[in-house]
Amino acid sequence: MINQRLFDHYKIDTKKNLQIKNICPRPYDTLLIDKNGSCYACECTSWLPQSIGNLQLKSLDEIINSKTHKHLQQSVTDGTYRYCNEHQCSYIKSGAVLHGQPERIQHLRLAIDDSCNLRCPSCRKGLIFHKEGSAYTLGIKLADKINDWLYNYKQPIQVHIGSDGDPFASHVYRHFMEQTPERDNIKYSILTNGLMFKEFHTKVPYVINNLQELGVSIDGASKETYEKLRLGGNWDKVRRNLDCIAELKEKHNFRFILHFVVQKDNYHEMEKIIDLGVEYNADRVWLNKIEDWGTYDNFTEQNIFTPTHPDNIDYNLFLNNVLQRIWKRDDRFIECPTLISEEVRYKNKN
């Protein structure tokens, strides 16, 4: 059962000073498909781990209209959130105000291939790369079924690519982007490590021309920190790709976001990554708390958010500097919902 103190059915929007019904829209507007074809009514499988069907066995329309899907939707409408994981969900942990009950799918999130050219310890234990074999074959099959569904979907929708692997390193995702239907109602959101963007973005021009948001996960604002945490990465190469992205943004006007997973080895660069975002004309800089996905051999050592961690006090000093910059700008350039609550964010800076 969800902690009702964090997720009351009615909450106060501290920014607008209004009481609103607190309904998470994700089970209504979001569909996530993983590499096995399992479908979820949330943007993260660890937040709402109950599958609503499998694309290998049923069509997307059957899954969307299933009783299981409707049942999950009811669990947020009645305010119980009984299938949600309060220990993982960023919205619940931050006490975010959510509202909305959309009538259709607006976000399709693809996690159908975990291939990546990096082996970051915050994500995986080793290099994963599929260009043949059963995982690759299934990924291509899922990509084709998704594209067939998109071809017949007439409503506006945003397709999110890259929550598990890198879209430009993955042969499955490149196949998907090369074959995606050319329809004006489809927009795209891509999350990448940025290292292969300059090399491959010209091969998927329709996706780039309809790109709504591009996120780059970087986790370091210096060569030493970046290459320590982004194993297999090259600082000079990622900077060249960021130059390319900044230039392309001027032409296509997509939202550009830098993502930074805060941990022991990089918390001292939180301000520097904000400066880097300004340098490359990013629209947002996201500072996210490190999560234990079972890939770290030394997660306790990296988890500076524990009060007993030897660097916790020092981390909070750096976080206070970030808060001062948030209050000074008074906008949403810096996002850090897993580090601070909305209440802290909007309290009087004086």
N, C-alpha and C positions, 0 to 999 in steps of 0.2 A: 504494500500500500504506500502511495506517495506521501511524503511529509506535507501535510496540509498547510503548515506554516509557510512553506516555500511555494506551494502551488494551490492556493485557495481558488475556489471557483470564480470569485470576484476579486479583483485586485485594483490597486491604485497605480495608474500610470504616473510616475513621479515627474516625468517631463511635461506632460499635458495636464496634470492634476485632475484627471478624470477617473471615475470608477467604470471599469469595463469588465465584461464577462471574459474569463481567462480560458480560452479554448485554443489548444495548439492546432494550427492548420495542417501540420505535416501529414497526418493520416488521410486527409482529404485531397491535398494538392500534390503529394510527393509519392513517387514509386521508385524504389531502388532495386536493381537487378544485379546479383552477384555472379561470380564465375561458374557456379554450378547451375545457374538458371533460377535460383530461388528469388522470390520477390518480397519486398518489405515496404510497409507504408510509412517510411521514415527516411531521413537523410543519412542515418547511421544505424547499422545493424546492432551495435552494442547498446544503443539507446532504446530501441524497440525491437527486441530479438525474435518476435513471433513472425514466422513466414506466412504469407497469405496465398502462396501457390508457387508452382514451378513452371517456368517457360518451356521446359523440355516436354511437359505433359499437357499443358493447356495454353490457349492463346492469351495474349495480354488483356483482351476485352473480357474473357471469361474470368480472369484473375481479378481485374478491377471491379467487376460486378458480382463477385462471390460473396457468400454469406460471411465468410471469415473476415473479409475486408470491412464489411458493414459493421461487424461486431467490434472490431478494433476502433473504428470511428466512434462508435457509441461510447467506448471507454473514456474518450476525452470529452465528448459532449456532456456526459453525466458527471464529469469532474473527478472521477476516481483515478484515472490514469493508471489503472491496475496492471497493465502490461508493460509499462515504461520502467526503465532502469534509472532510478533517481540518483544512483551513485556514478553513473556515466554521462547522462544527458546534460549537456552544457547549459541548456535553457533552465532546467530544473535547479541545477546547482547554483546558478547565478541569480535565481529568483526573477527571471525575465518575465515581462508582461507579453503574453501572446494573445492574439485575437484573430478570428477569422474562421469561416466554415465554407471553404470554396466548394463548388459543385462539380469540379472536374480536375483532372490531372494537369498541373501546370509545370511540374518539374520532374524530369526523367533522369535519374542518376545511374550511371553505368559503372559497375565494378566487375566487369566481365573478364578482365585479364590483369594479373598482378605483375606482368613483366616490367622491369625497370633497369636502367643502366647504372643505377646506384645501389648501394647496400647500406643505407643509413640505419644505425642501430635503434633509432626511435621507431622504425617501421618494420624491419626484417632482420634476420640473422645472416643472410647471405644473398648472393646475386640470384635473381629469378628472371629467366628469359625464355619465352616460348615462341618458337618459330616452326615447330613441327610437333607431332605426337598428339595424344588425346586432349590435353588441355588447350592446345592451339586449335584443333579441329572443332571442339565444342565452342570455343570463343568465337570462331568464324560463323558457326551455325547460329549462335545467339545474336551476333551482330546483324546477320541477314534477316532474322525474324523481327528484330527491333526496327530495322530500316523499313521492312514491309509494313509494319504497324504505323510507323511515322508517315509513310506515304499516304495512308488513308485517314490520318488524324487531321482534322480541319481546324481545330481550335489552337490558339497561341500556346506554345510550349517551349520551355527552355531545357535543353539537353546538357547535362553536366558530365564531363568526361575527365577521368583521372583521379578518382578517389582512392584507388588501390595501386595502380601502376602508372607509368609515365605514358601519356598519349602519343608522344612522338618516338619513344623507344619501342613501344608495343606494336607488333605486326598486326595484331587483332584490331586495335584502335585505329591504326592507319588505314586498314581495310574498311572499317566502319566509316571513317571520315571521307574516304575516297568514294564510297558508294552511297552516302547519305542523300536522300531525296532533296532536290532543289525546290524548296517551298518557302514562301515568305513568312509563314506562321511559325517556322522553326528557328529558334535562336540557340546559341551555343555558349557554354561556360567551360573553360578548360583550366585544370590545375596541373602544373608541370614543374619539374625541377629546372626547366629553362635551358638545359645544356644542348638540346637538339632542336630548339625552336627555329633558329635562323636557317638551319639546314633543311628542315622539312615543311615549314609553314607554306611555302610557295606551291607545294604539291597538293594542298587541300584548300584552294582559293575560295570555294563556296563557304566553307566553315569560317574562314578568317573574315570574309566579307559580311558574315552574319554573326560575328563574335560579339557577345554581350559583355562577357567578363573573362579576364585572363588572370589567373593567380600563379605566382611563382613561389615555391617553397625554398627557402634559402638557409635559415637557421644559423647564419653567421654574417657578420659585417666586416670581417677581415679575412685575409687569406688563411692565416693560421687556424682560426676557429672554424671557418667554413670547411676547409679540407679535412679537419679532424672529425667533424660531425657528419658531413656529406661524403661518405666514403666512396671513392671513385670519381669524385667531382674535381673540377679544375676552376679555381677562382678567376683566372684571367679569361677563360672561355665563358663562364657565366656572366661576367661583366660585359663581354662583347655581345652576348645574347640580350642582356638588359638594354644595351644601347639600341639594338634592333627593335626590341619591343617598344621602347619609348618613342622611337621614330615612327613605327607603325601605328601607334596609338593616336598620333596627330592626324593620321589619314583616316582611320576607321572609327575613332572615338569610342572604343570599348573601355570598360572599367578595368583598371589595372591594380592588382593587389599583391603586396608582398606578405608572405606567411613566415612566421618565426616561432618555432617551438621552444619555449623558455625552459632551460635546464641548468644544471650546475656549470657546465662548460661554456655557456654563452650569456647568462643573465647580465653580465657586466657590459654586454653590447646592445642592450635594449634601446638605449638612446641612439646609438650609432645606426641601428637598422631603421629607426625613424628618419634619421638624416639621409640615409640611402634612399628611402622612399621619396623624400623631397627631391633629391638629386635626379631621380629617374621619373619624376612627375607621376608617381603612383597616386591613385585615388584613396587607397586605404593601406594601412599597415596593421596586420593582425598579429597580436601577441597571444600565443596559446600555451596553456599549461601542459607540460609533458604528461602523457598518460601511459599506464602500464599495459601494453598490448601483448606482453609475454615475449618480447623480442630482446629486451635488455638483460644482459647478464648482471648488471650492477644498477638496477633501477633505483634502489634505495639510496645509493650514492648520488645519483643524478637528480633525485626528487628533492629539490631545495625548498619545496613548499611545506614540508614537515617541520613543525616548530622546533623539533629537537635536532634538525640538521645543522651542522656547524656553520654553514653559510647562510642560514635563514635570515638572521638579523641583517647581514650585509645585503642580501637580496631585497629585503624590504626597504632599505635605504635607496637602492636603485629604482625600485617600484615607485617610491614617493616622488622621485625626479620625473618619472613618466607621468604620474598624476598631475604634477605641476604643468607639464606640457599640454595635457588634455584640457585642463582648466583654462590655460592661457589661450588655446586655439578655440575652445568652445564649439567644436564641430565633431564629426565622426571620422576624422582622418585616422585616428588611433583607436583600434578596437581591441579590447582585452577582456571579454566577458567571463573567461574562466579564471582570470586573475583578480578581478574586482567585481562587485555587484553594481547594478544600475544605481542603487541608492548611494553608494560611495561615489560613483562617477558624477552624479548630478548634485551632490551636496555643495553647499556654498563654499567656494574656494577661500573665502575670508574667514 
